[in-house]
Amino acid sequence: MSVFTITFVCPTEIIAFSERSGDFTKINVQLLACSTDSKFSHFEWINKPRKEGGLGEMKIPVLSDRNMKIARDYGVLKEDEGIAYRGLFIIDPKGILRQITINDLPVGRSVDETLRLVQAFQYTDKHGEVCPANWKPGSDTIKPDPNKSKEYFGKQ
């Protein structure tokens, strides 16, 4: 198994996204995990118990980017070490990249924030309004018009 697969943060992220995959499926989102390790490393990682740092049963696909093309193309490859930073990309059904998160290696990504961002993009696409900071589904949005936006700001 590759040294990159045997990290402490990676399994926590992949497991967290896998466990919440149903929340994403409900809003028509396909999750994919991708690592620069081989498919054989992934097989071993999935078969290693979670209590030992493995992934266990997965509800999302884990892709192998052995030639590092995906990591390089998405700008997350740390070329000098041949490893990838923690990249997260929200791509809409039209293939448009809507959001990028790139974390340094010691800090994991947030499933809740990713879900919130997808829901916000879906809302704005459907309703033509914009979502303020910390918006959550059901919260007030802003009409992107100088006069109509006062409806939102007047409540603050």
Chimera marker file (.cmm) of the C-alpha trace (Angstrom):
<marker_set name="trace">
<marker id="1" x="0.000" y="0.000" z="0.000" r="1" g="1" b="0" radius="0.5"/>
<marker id="2" x="1.287" y="3.432" z="-0.886" r="1" g="1" b="0" radius="0.5"/>
<marker id="3" x="2.421" y="5.818" z="1.821" r="1" g="1" b="0" radius="0.5"/>
<marker id="4" x="-0.089" y="8.352" z="0.458" r="1" g="1" b="0" radius="0.5"/>
<marker id="5" x="-3.021" y="6.054" z="1.087" r="1" g="1" b="0" radius="0.5"/>
<marker id="6" x="-1.854" y="5.473" z="4.637" r="1" g="1" b="0" radius="0.5"/>
<marker id="7" x="-2.571" y="8.952" z="5.909" r="1" g="1" b="0" radius="0.5"/>
<marker id="8" x="-4.649" y="9.975" z="8.843" r="1" g="1" b="0" radius="0.5"/>
<marker id="9" x="-6.933" y="12.599" z="7.273" r="1" g="1" b="0" radius="0.5"/>
<marker id="10" x="-7.788" y="10.909" z="3.942" r="1" g="1" b="0" radius="0.5"/>
<marker id="11" x="-9.871" y="8.070" z="5.364" r="1" g="1" b="0" radius="0.5"/>
<marker id="12" x="-11.833" y="10.444" z="7.593" r="1" g="1" b="0" radius="0.5"/>
<marker id="13" x="-12.828" y="12.524" z="4.569" r="1" g="1" b="0" radius="0.5"/>
<marker id="14" x="-13.669" y="9.654" z="2.249" r="1" g="1" b="0" radius="0.5"/>
<marker id="15" x="-15.654" y="7.848" z="4.941" r="1" g="1" b="0" radius="0.5"/>
<marker id="16" x="-17.531" y="11.044" z="5.856" r="1" g="1" b="0" radius="0.5"/>
<marker id="17" x="-18.515" y="11.696" z="2.235" r="1" g="1" b="0" radius="0.5"/>
<marker id="18" x="-19.399" y="8.023" z="1.720" r="1" g="1" b="0" radius="0.5"/>
<marker id="19" x="-21.600" y="7.958" z="4.817" r="1" g="1" b="0" radius="0.5"/>
<marker id="20" x="-23.422" y="11.110" z="3.660" r="1" g="1" b="0" radius="0.5"/>
<marker id="21" x="-23.700" y="10.033" z="0.014" r="1" g="1" b="0" radius="0.5"/>
<marker id="22" x="-27.457" y="9.588" z="0.435" r="1" g="1" b="0" radius="0.5"/>
<marker id="23" x="-27.810" y="13.306" z="1.206" r="1" g="1" b="0" radius="0.5"/>
<marker id="24" x="-26.072" y="14.108" z="-2.070" r="1" g="1" b="0" radius="0.5"/>
<marker id="25" x="-28.019" y="11.516" z="-4.060" r="1" g="1" b="0" radius="0.5"/>
<marker id="26" x="-31.281" y="13.128" z="-2.880" r="1" g="1" b="0" radius="0.5"/>
<marker id="27" x="-30.247" y="16.372" z="-4.590" r="1" g="1" b="0" radius="0.5"/>
<marker id="28" x="-28.987" y="14.657" z="-7.764" r="1" g="1" b="0" radius="0.5"/>
<marker id="29" x="-25.264" y="14.837" z="-7.006" r="1" g="1" b="0" radius="0.5"/>
<marker id="30" x="-22.760" y="12.133" z="-7.924" r="1" g="1" b="0" radius="0.5"/>
<marker id="31" x="-19.790" y="11.942" z="-5.561" r="1" g="1" b="0" radius="0.5"/>
<marker id="32" x="-16.412" y="10.638" z="-6.710" r="1" g="1" b="0" radius="0.5"/>
<marker id="33" x="-13.253" y="10.195" z="-4.677" r="1" g="1" b="0" radius="0.5"/>
<marker id="34" x="-9.930" y="10.209" z="-6.493" r="1" g="1" b="0" radius="0.5"/>
<marker id="35" x="-6.406" y="9.472" z="-5.332" r="1" g="1" b="0" radius="0.5"/>
<marker id="36" x="-3.025" y="9.145" z="-7.005" r="1" g="1" b="0" radius="0.5"/>
<marker id="37" x="-2.692" y="5.649" z="-5.565" r="1" g="1" b="0" radius="0.5"/>
<marker id="38" x="-3.209" y="2.480" z="-7.593" r="1" g="1" b="0" radius="0.5"/>
<marker id="39" x="-6.449" y="0.533" z="-7.804" r="1" g="1" b="0" radius="0.5"/>
<marker id="40" x="-4.660" y="-2.219" z="-5.873" r="1" g="1" b="0" radius="0.5"/>
<marker id="41" x="-3.903" y="0.173" z="-3.004" r="1" g="1" b="0" radius="0.5"/>
<marker id="42" x="-7.543" y="1.262" z="-3.054" r="1" g="1" b="0" radius="0.5"/>
<marker id="43" x="-8.697" y="-2.363" z="-2.943" r="1" g="1" b="0" radius="0.5"/>
<marker id="44" x="-6.498" y="-2.993" z="0.087" r="1" g="1" b="0" radius="0.5"/>
<marker id="45" x="-7.611" y="0.283" z="1.712" r="1" g="1" b="0" radius="0.5"/>
<marker id="46" x="-11.303" y="-0.566" z="1.248" r="1" g="1" b="0" radius="0.5"/>
<marker id="47" x="-10.752" y="-4.030" z="2.699" r="1" g="1" b="0" radius="0.5"/>
<marker id="48" x="-8.906" y="-2.695" z="5.736" r="1" g="1" b="0" radius="0.5"/>
<marker id="49" x="-11.235" y="-2.204" z="8.735" r="1" g="1" b="0" radius="0.5"/>
<marker id="50" x="-12.102" y="1.369" z="9.654" r="1" g="1" b="0" radius="0.5"/>
<marker id="51" x="-10.869" y="0.805" z="13.195" r="1" g="1" b="0" radius="0.5"/>
<marker id="52" x="-7.414" y="0.285" z="11.666" r="1" g="1" b="0" radius="0.5"/>
<marker id="53" x="-7.513" y="3.383" z="9.446" r="1" g="1" b="0" radius="0.5"/>
<marker id="54" x="-9.068" y="1.713" z="6.417" r="1" g="1" b="0" radius="0.5"/>
<marker id="55" x="-12.179" y="2.699" z="4.507" r="1" g="1" b="0" radius="0.5"/>
<marker id="56" x="-14.353" y="-0.367" z="4.940" r="1" g="1" b="0" radius="0.5"/>
<marker id="57" x="-17.560" y="-0.510" z="2.906" r="1" g="1" b="0" radius="0.5"/>
<marker id="58" x="-17.790" y="2.372" z="0.445" r="1" g="1" b="0" radius="0.5"/>
<marker id="59" x="-20.904" y="3.988" z="-1.002" r="1" g="1" b="0" radius="0.5"/>
<marker id="60" x="-18.981" y="6.121" z="-3.509" r="1" g="1" b="0" radius="0.5"/>
<marker id="61" x="-16.472" y="5.207" z="-6.224" r="1" g="1" b="0" radius="0.5"/>
<marker id="62" x="-12.779" y="5.693" z="-5.486" r="1" g="1" b="0" radius="0.5"/>
<marker id="63" x="-10.881" y="6.443" z="-8.703" r="1" g="1" b="0" radius="0.5"/>
<marker id="64" x="-7.190" y="5.783" z="-9.265" r="1" g="1" b="0" radius="0.5"/>
<marker id="65" x="-5.202" y="8.621" z="-10.846" r="1" g="1" b="0" radius="0.5"/>
<marker id="66" x="-1.926" y="6.714" z="-11.034" r="1" g="1" b="0" radius="0.5"/>
<marker id="67" x="-0.513" y="8.848" z="-13.865" r="1" g="1" b="0" radius="0.5"/>
<marker id="68" x="-1.530" y="11.968" z="-11.894" r="1" g="1" b="0" radius="0.5"/>
<marker id="69" x="-3.250" y="13.506" z="-14.922" r="1" g="1" b="0" radius="0.5"/>
<marker id="70" x="-6.437" y="14.381" z="-13.024" r="1" g="1" b="0" radius="0.5"/>
<marker id="71" x="-4.491" y="15.900" z="-10.114" r="1" g="1" b="0" radius="0.5"/>
<marker id="72" x="-2.311" y="17.870" z="-12.534" r="1" g="1" b="0" radius="0.5"/>
<marker id="73" x="-5.253" y="19.017" z="-14.702" r="1" g="1" b="0" radius="0.5"/>
<marker id="74" x="-7.182" y="20.212" z="-11.639" r="1" g="1" b="0" radius="0.5"/>
<marker id="75" x="-4.185" y="22.024" z="-10.188" r="1" g="1" b="0" radius="0.5"/>
<marker id="76" x="-3.807" y="20.010" z="-6.990" r="1" g="1" b="0" radius="0.5"/>
<marker id="77" x="-0.638" y="18.068" z="-7.754" r="1" g="1" b="0" radius="0.5"/>
<marker id="78" x="2.326" y="18.860" z="-5.541" r="1" g="1" b="0" radius="0.5"/>
<marker id="79" x="4.811" y="18.185" z="-8.341" r="1" g="1" b="0" radius="0.5"/>
<marker id="80" x="7.973" y="18.029" z="-6.212" r="1" g="1" b="0" radius="0.5"/>
<marker id="81" x="6.527" y="15.209" z="-4.076" r="1" g="1" b="0" radius="0.5"/>
<marker id="82" x="4.172" y="13.578" z="-6.576" r="1" g="1" b="0" radius="0.5"/>
<marker id="83" x="1.191" y="13.801" z="-4.235" r="1" g="1" b="0" radius="0.5"/>
<marker id="84" x="-2.083" y="15.685" z="-4.439" r="1" g="1" b="0" radius="0.5"/>
<marker id="85" x="-3.415" y="18.350" z="-2.117" r="1" g="1" b="0" radius="0.5"/>
<marker id="86" x="-6.966" y="17.887" z="-0.827" r="1" g="1" b="0" radius="0.5"/>
<marker id="87" x="-9.001" y="19.219" z="-3.746" r="1" g="1" b="0" radius="0.5"/>
<marker id="88" x="-12.773" y="19.381" z="-3.934" r="1" g="1" b="0" radius="0.5"/>
<marker id="89" x="-14.586" y="20.471" z="-7.081" r="1" g="1" b="0" radius="0.5"/>
<marker id="90" x="-18.279" y="21.169" z="-7.543" r="1" g="1" b="0" radius="0.5"/>
<marker id="91" x="-19.157" y="20.727" z="-11.201" r="1" g="1" b="0" radius="0.5"/>
<marker id="92" x="-22.733" y="21.371" z="-12.305" r="1" g="1" b="0" radius="0.5"/>
<marker id="93" x="-24.757" y="19.244" z="-14.768" r="1" g="1" b="0" radius="0.5"/>
<marker id="94" x="-23.587" y="21.487" z="-17.629" r="1" g="1" b="0" radius="0.5"/>
<marker id="95" x="-19.956" y="20.670" z="-16.789" r="1" g="1" b="0" radius="0.5"/>
<marker id="96" x="-19.298" y="24.132" z="-15.357" r="1" g="1" b="0" radius="0.5"/>
<marker id="97" x="-16.904" y="24.300" z="-12.420" r="1" g="1" b="0" radius="0.5"/>
<marker id="98" x="-18.795" y="26.203" z="-9.724" r="1" g="1" b="0" radius="0.5"/>
<marker id="99" x="-16.508" y="25.940" z="-6.716" r="1" g="1" b="0" radius="0.5"/>
<marker id="100" x="-12.988" y="24.838" z="-5.832" r="1" g="1" b="0" radius="0.5"/>
<marker id="101" x="-11.603" y="24.034" z="-2.403" r="1" g="1" b="0" radius="0.5"/>
<marker id="102" x="-7.941" y="23.100" z="-2.026" r="1" g="1" b="0" radius="0.5"/>
<marker id="103" x="-6.719" y="22.271" z="1.448" r="1" g="1" b="0" radius="0.5"/>
<marker id="104" x="-3.150" y="21.696" z="2.520" r="1" g="1" b="0" radius="0.5"/>
<marker id="105" x="-2.479" y="18.117" z="3.561" r="1" g="1" b="0" radius="0.5"/>
<marker id="106" x="-3.085" y="18.300" z="7.342" r="1" g="1" b="0" radius="0.5"/>
<marker id="107" x="-6.687" y="19.629" z="7.208" r="1" g="1" b="0" radius="0.5"/>
<marker id="108" x="-9.754" y="17.763" z="5.953" r="1" g="1" b="0" radius="0.5"/>
<marker id="109" x="-12.718" y="19.100" z="3.995" r="1" g="1" b="0" radius="0.5"/>
<marker id="110" x="-16.246" y="19.604" z="5.329" r="1" g="1" b="0" radius="0.5"/>
<marker id="111" x="-19.119" y="17.452" z="4.096" r="1" g="1" b="0" radius="0.5"/>
<marker id="112" x="-21.661" y="19.887" z="5.566" r="1" g="1" b="0" radius="0.5"/>
<marker id="113" x="-20.127" y="22.874" z="3.773" r="1" g="1" b="0" radius="0.5"/>
<marker id="114" x="-19.955" y="20.971" z="0.488" r="1" g="1" b="0" radius="0.5"/>
<marker id="115" x="-23.624" y="20.008" z="0.782" r="1" g="1" b="0" radius="0.5"/>
<marker id="116" x="-24.559" y="23.606" z="1.644" r="1" g="1" b="0" radius="0.5"/>
<marker id="117" x="-22.663" y="24.952" z="-1.361" r="1" g="1" b="0" radius="0.5"/>
<marker id="118" x="-24.324" y="22.528" z="-3.772" r="1" g="1" b="0" radius="0.5"/>
<marker id="119" x="-27.747" y="23.401" z="-2.359" r="1" g="1" b="0" radius="0.5"/>
<marker id="120" x="-26.966" y="27.118" z="-2.683" r="1" g="1" b="0" radius="0.5"/>
<marker id="121" x="-25.885" y="26.771" z="-6.326" r="1" g="1" b="0" radius="0.5"/>
<marker id="122" x="-28.981" y="24.712" z="-7.092" r="1" g="1" b="0" radius="0.5"/>
<marker id="123" x="-31.189" y="27.313" z="-5.414" r="1" g="1" b="0" radius="0.5"/>
<marker id="124" x="-29.659" y="30.274" z="-7.227" r="1" g="1" b="0" radius="0.5"/>
<marker id="125" x="-29.845" y="28.462" z="-10.563" r="1" g="1" b="0" radius="0.5"/>
<marker id="126" x="-33.520" y="27.673" z="-10.055" r="1" g="1" b="0" radius="0.5"/>
<marker id="127" x="-34.713" y="30.944" z="-8.495" r="1" g="1" b="0" radius="0.5"/>
<marker id="128" x="-32.345" y="33.591" z="-9.860" r="1" g="1" b="0" radius="0.5"/>
<marker id="129" x="-31.693" y="34.960" z="-6.381" r="1" g="1" b="0" radius="0.5"/>
<marker id="130" x="-28.368" y="35.043" z="-4.541" r="1" g="1" b="0" radius="0.5"/>
<marker id="131" x="-27.407" y="33.435" z="-1.253" r="1" g="1" b="0" radius="0.5"/>
<marker id="132" x="-25.792" y="35.545" z="1.473" r="1" g="1" b="0" radius="0.5"/>
<marker id="133" x="-22.959" y="34.389" z="3.713" r="1" g="1" b="0" radius="0.5"/>
<marker id="134" x="-23.814" y="31.343" z="5.807" r="1" g="1" b="0" radius="0.5"/>
<marker id="135" x="-27.031" y="30.716" z="3.838" r="1" g="1" b="0" radius="0.5"/>
<marker id="136" x="-28.742" y="27.405" z="4.506" r="1" g="1" b="0" radius="0.5"/>
<marker id="137" x="-31.786" y="25.912" z="2.780" r="1" g="1" b="0" radius="0.5"/>
<marker id="138" x="-34.904" y="27.699" z="3.998" r="1" g="1" b="0" radius="0.5"/>
<marker id="139" x="-33.013" y="30.885" z="4.879" r="1" g="1" b="0" radius="0.5"/>
<marker id="140" x="-33.697" y="34.226" z="3.240" r="1" g="1" b="0" radius="0.5"/>
<marker id="141" x="-32.040" y="35.010" z="-0.074" r="1" g="1" b="0" radius="0.5"/>
<marker id="142" x="-31.387" y="38.280" z="-1.870" r="1" g="1" b="0" radius="0.5"/>
<marker id="143" x="-33.002" y="39.459" z="-5.078" r="1" g="1" b="0" radius="0.5"/>
<marker id="144" x="-30.067" y="40.737" z="-7.176" r="1" g="1" b="0" radius="0.5"/>
<marker id="145" x="-31.584" y="44.142" z="-7.839" r="1" g="1" b="0" radius="0.5"/>
<marker id="146" x="-30.707" y="47.443" z="-6.066" r="1" g="1" b="0" radius="0.5"/>
<marker id="147" x="-34.302" y="48.079" z="-5.010" r="1" g="1" b="0" radius="0.5"/>
<marker id="148" x="-35.543" y="44.517" z="-4.478" r="1" g="1" b="0" radius="0.5"/>
<marker id="149" x="-32.468" y="43.623" z="-2.395" r="1" g="1" b="0" radius="0.5"/>
<marker id="150" x="-33.693" y="46.074" z="0.254" r="1" g="1" b="0" radius="0.5"/>
<marker id="151" x="-36.325" y="43.496" z="1.182" r="1" g="1" b="0" radius="0.5"/>
<marker id="152" x="-33.533" y="41.259" z="2.488" r="1" g="1" b="0" radius="0.5"/>
<marker id="153" x="-31.350" y="44.000" z="3.966" r="1" g="1" b="0" radius="0.5"/>
<marker id="154" x="-34.345" y="45.601" z="5.683" r="1" g="1" b="0" radius="0.5"/>
<marker id="155" x="-34.715" y="42.456" z="7.821" r="1" g="1" b="0" radius="0.5"/>
<marker id="156" x="-31.132" y="42.634" z="9.092" r="1" g="1" b="0" radius="0.5"/>
<link id1="1" id2="2" r="1" g="1" b="0" radius="0.2"/>
<link id1="2" id2="3" r="1" g="1" b="0" radius="0.2"/>
<link id1="3" id2="4" r="1" g="1" b="0" radius="0.2"/>
<link id1="4" id2="5" r="1" g="1" b="0" radius="0.2"/>
<link id1="5" id2="6" r="1" g="1" b="0" radius="0.2"/>
<link id1="6" id2="7" r="1" g="1" b="0" radius="0.2"/>
<link id1="7" id2="8" r="1" g="1" b="0" radius="0.2"/>
<link id1="8" id2="9" r="1" g="1" b="0" radius="0.2"/>
<link id1="9" id2="10" r="1" g="1" b="0" radius="0.2"/>
<link id1="10" id2="11" r="1" g="1" b="0" radius="0.2"/>
<link id1="11" id2="12" r="1" g="1" b="0" radius="0.2"/>
<link id1="12" id2="13" r="1" g="1" b="0" radius="0.2"/>
<link id1="13" id2="14" r="1" g="1" b="0" radius="0.2"/>
<link id1="14" id2="15" r="1" g="1" b="0" radius="0.2"/>
<link id1="15" id2="16" r="1" g="1" b="0" radius="0.2"/>
<link id1="16" id2="17" r="1" g="1" b="0" radius="0.2"/>
<link id1="17" id2="18" r="1" g="1" b="0" radius="0.2"/>
<link id1="18" id2="19" r="1" g="1" b="0" radius="0.2"/>
<link id1="19" id2="20" r="1" g="1" b="0" radius="0.2"/>
<link id1="20" id2="21" r="1" g="1" b="0" radius="0.2"/>
<link id1="21" id2="22" r="1" g="1" b="0" radius="0.2"/>
<link id1="22" id2="23" r="1" g="1" b="0" radius="0.2"/>
<link id1="23" id2="24" r="1" g="1" b="0" radius="0.2"/>
<link id1="24" id2="25" r="1" g="1" b="0" radius="0.2"/>
<link id1="25" id2="26" r="1" g="1" b="0" radius="0.2"/>
<link id1="26" id2="27" r="1" g="1" b="0" radius="0.2"/>
<link id1="27" id2="28" r="1" g="1" b="0" radius="0.2"/>
<link id1="28" id2="29" r="1" g="1" b="0" radius="0.2"/>
<link id1="29" id2="30" r="1" g="1" b="0" radius="0.2"/>
<link id1="30" id2="31" r="1" g="1" b="0" radius="0.2"/>
<link id1="31" id2="32" r="1" g="1" b="0" radius="0.2"/>
<link id1="32" id2="33" r="1" g="1" b="0" radius="0.2"/>
<link id1="33" id2="34" r="1" g="1" b="0" radius="0.2"/>
<link id1="34" id2="35" r="1" g="1" b="0" radius="0.2"/>
<link id1="35" id2="36" r="1" g="1" b="0" radius="0.2"/>
<link id1="36" id2="37" r="1" g="1" b="0" radius="0.2"/>
<link id1="37" id2="38" r="1" g="1" b="0" radius="0.2"/>
<link id1="38" id2="39" r="1" g="1" b="0" radius="0.2"/>
<link id1="39" id2="40" r="1" g="1" b="0" radius="0.2"/>
<link id1="40" id2="41" r="1" g="1" b="0" radius="0.2"/>
<link id1="41" id2="42" r="1" g="1" b="0" radius="0.2"/>
<link id1="42" id2="43" r="1" g="1" b="0" radius="0.2"/>
<link id1="43" id2="44" r="1" g="1" b="0" radius="0.2"/>
<link id1="44" id2="45" r="1" g="1" b="0" radius="0.2"/>
<link id1="45" id2="46" r="1" g="1" b="0" radius="0.2"/>
<link id1="46" id2="47" r="1" g="1" b="0" radius="0.2"/>
<link id1="47" id2="48" r="1" g="1" b="0" radius="0.2"/>
<link id1="48" id2="49" r="1" g="1" b="0" radius="0.2"/>
<link id1="49" id2="50" r="1" g="1" b="0" radius="0.2"/>
<link id1="50" id2="51" r="1" g="1" b="0" radius="0.2"/>
<link id1="51" id2="52" r="1" g="1" b="0" radius="0.2"/>
<link id1="52" id2="53" r="1" g="1" b="0" radius="0.2"/>
<link id1="53" id2="54" r="1" g="1" b="0" radius="0.2"/>
<link id1="54" id2="55" r="1" g="1" b="0" radius="0.2"/>
<link id1="55" id2="56" r="1" g="1" b="0" radius="0.2"/>
<link id1="56" id2="57" r="1" g="1" b="0" radius="0.2"/>
<link id1="57" id2="58" r="1" g="1" b="0" radius="0.2"/>
<link id1="58" id2="59" r="1" g="1" b="0" radius="0.2"/>
<link id1="59" id2="60" r="1" g="1" b="0" radius="0.2"/>
<link id1="60" id2="61" r="1" g="1" b="0" radius="0.2"/>
<link id1="61" id2="62" r="1" g="1" b="0" radius="0.2"/>
<link id1="62" id2="63" r="1" g="1" b="0" radius="0.2"/>
<link id1="63" id2="64" r="1" g="1" b="0" radius="0.2"/>
<link id1="64" id2="65" r="1" g="1" b="0" radius="0.2"/>
<link id1="65" id2="66" r="1" g="1" b="0" radius="0.2"/>
<link id1="66" id2="67" r="1" g="1" b="0" radius="0.2"/>
<link id1="67" id2="68" r="1" g="1" b="0" radius="0.2"/>
<link id1="68" id2="69" r="1" g="1" b="0" radius="0.2"/>
<link id1="69" id2="70" r="1" g="1" b="0" radius="0.2"/>
<link id1="70" id2="71" r="1" g="1" b="0" radius="0.2"/>
<link id1="71" id2="72" r="1" g="1" b="0" radius="0.2"/>
<link id1="72" id2="73" r="1" g="1" b="0" radius="0.2"/>
<link id1="73" id2="74" r="1" g="1" b="0" radius="0.2"/>
<link id1="74" id2="75" r="1" g="1" b="0" radius="0.2"/>
<link id1="75" id2="76" r="1" g="1" b="0" radius="0.2"/>
<link id1="76" id2="77" r="1" g="1" b="0" radius="0.2"/>
<link id1="77" id2="78" r="1" g="1" b="0" radius="0.2"/>
<link id1="78" id2="79" r="1" g="1" b="0" radius="0.2"/>
<link id1="79" id2="80" r="1" g="1" b="0" radius="0.2"/>
<link id1="80" id2="81" r="1" g="1" b="0" radius="0.2"/>
<link id1="81" id2="82" r="1" g="1" b="0" radius="0.2"/>
<link id1="82" id2="83" r="1" g="1" b="0" radius="0.2"/>
<link id1="83" id2="84" r="1" g="1" b="0" radius="0.2"/>
<link id1="84" id2="85" r="1" g="1" b="0" radius="0.2"/>
<link id1="85" id2="86" r="1" g="1" b="0" radius="0.2"/>
<link id1="86" id2="87" r="1" g="1" b="0" radius="0.2"/>
<link id1="87" id2="88" r="1" g="1" b="0" radius="0.2"/>
<link id1="88" id2="89" r="1" g="1" b="0" radius="0.2"/>
<link id1="89" id2="90" r="1" g="1" b="0" radius="0.2"/>
<link id1="90" id2="91" r="1" g="1" b="0" radius="0.2"/>
<link id1="91" id2="92" r="1" g="1" b="0" radius="0.2"/>
<link id1="92" id2="93" r="1" g="1" b="0" radius="0.2"/>
<link id1="93" id2="94" r="1" g="1" b="0" radius="0.2"/>
<link id1="94" id2="95" r="1" g="1" b="0" radius="0.2"/>
<link id1="95" id2="96" r="1" g="1" b="0" radius="0.2"/>
<link id1="96" id2="97" r="1" g="1" b="0" radius="0.2"/>
<link id1="97" id2="98" r="1" g="1" b="0" radius="0.2"/>
<link id1="98" id2="99" r="1" g="1" b="0" radius="0.2"/>
<link id1="99" id2="100" r="1" g="1" b="0" radius="0.2"/>
<link id1="100" id2="101" r="1" g="1" b="0" radius="0.2"/>
<link id1="101" id2="102" r="1" g="1" b="0" radius="0.2"/>
<link id1="102" id2="103" r="1" g="1" b="0" radius="0.2"/>
<link id1="103" id2="104" r="1" g="1" b="0" radius="0.2"/>
<link id1="104" id2="105" r="1" g="1" b="0" radius="0.2"/>
<link id1="105" id2="106" r="1" g="1" b="0" radius="0.2"/>
<link id1="106" id2="107" r="1" g="1" b="0" radius="0.2"/>
<link id1="107" id2="108" r="1" g="1" b="0" radius="0.2"/>
<link id1="108" id2="109" r="1" g="1" b="0" radius="0.2"/>
<link id1="109" id2="110" r="1" g="1" b="0" radius="0.2"/>
<link id1="110" id2="111" r="1" g="1" b="0" radius="0.2"/>
<link id1="111" id2="112" r="1" g="1" b="0" radius="0.2"/>
<link id1="112" id2="113" r="1" g="1" b="0" radius="0.2"/>
<link id1="113" id2="114" r="1" g="1" b="0" radius="0.2"/>
<link id1="114" id2="115" r="1" g="1" b="0" radius="0.2"/>
<link id1="115" id2="116" r="1" g="1" b="0" radius="0.2"/>
<link id1="116" id2="117" r="1" g="1" b="0" radius="0.2"/>
<link id1="117" id2="118" r="1" g="1" b="0" radius="0.2"/>
<link id1="118" id2="119" r="1" g="1" b="0" radius="0.2"/>
<link id1="119" id2="120" r="1" g="1" b="0" radius="0.2"/>
<link id1="120" id2="121" r="1" g="1" b="0" radius="0.2"/>
<link id1="121" id2="122" r="1" g="1" b="0" radius="0.2"/>
<link id1="122" id2="123" r="1" g="1" b="0" radius="0.2"/>
<link id1="123" id2="124" r="1" g="1" b="0" radius="0.2"/>
<link id1="124" id2="125" r="1" g="1" b="0" radius="0.2"/>
<link id1="125" id2="126" r="1" g="1" b="0" radius="0.2"/>
<link id1="126" id2="127" r="1" g="1" b="0" radius="0.2"/>
<link id1="127" id2="128" r="1" g="1" b="0" radius="0.2"/>
<link id1="128" id2="129" r="1" g="1" b="0" radius="0.2"/>
<link id1="129" id2="130" r="1" g="1" b="0" radius="0.2"/>
<link id1="130" id2="131" r="1" g="1" b="0" radius="0.2"/>
<link id1="131" id2="132" r="1" g="1" b="0" radius="0.2"/>
<link id1="132" id2="133" r="1" g="1" b="0" radius="0.2"/>
<link id1="133" id2="134" r="1" g="1" b="0" radius="0.2"/>
<link id1="134" id2="135" r="1" g="1" b="0" radius="0.2"/>
<link id1="135" id2="136" r="1" g="1" b="0" radius="0.2"/>
<link id1="136" id2="137" r="1" g="1" b="0" radius="0.2"/>
<link id1="137" id2="138" r="1" g="1" b="0" radius="0.2"/>
<link id1="138" id2="139" r="1" g="1" b="0" radius="0.2"/>
<link id1="139" id2="140" r="1" g="1" b="0" radius="0.2"/>
<link id1="140" id2="141" r="1" g="1" b="0" radius="0.2"/>
<link id1="141" id2="142" r="1" g="1" b="0" radius="0.2"/>
<link id1="142" id2="143" r="1" g="1" b="0" radius="0.2"/>
<link id1="143" id2="144" r="1" g="1" b="0" radius="0.2"/>
<link id1="144" id2="145" r="1" g="1" b="0" radius="0.2"/>
<link id1="145" id2="146" r="1" g="1" b="0" radius="0.2"/>
<link id1="146" id2="147" r="1" g="1" b="0" radius="0.2"/>
<link id1="147" id2="148" r="1" g="1" b="0" radius="0.2"/>
<link id1="148" id2="149" r="1" g="1" b="0" radius="0.2"/>
<link id1="149" id2="150" r="1" g="1" b="0" radius="0.2"/>
<link id1="150" id2="151" r="1" g="1" b="0" radius="0.2"/>
<link id1="151" id2="152" r="1" g="1" b="0" radius="0.2"/>
<link id1="152" id2="153" r="1" g="1" b="0" radius="0.2"/>
<link id1="153" id2="154" r="1" g="1" b="0" radius="0.2"/>
<link id1="154" id2="155" r="1" g="1" b="0" radius="0.2"/>
<link id1="155" id2="156" r="1" g="1" b="0" radius="0.2"/>
</marker_set>
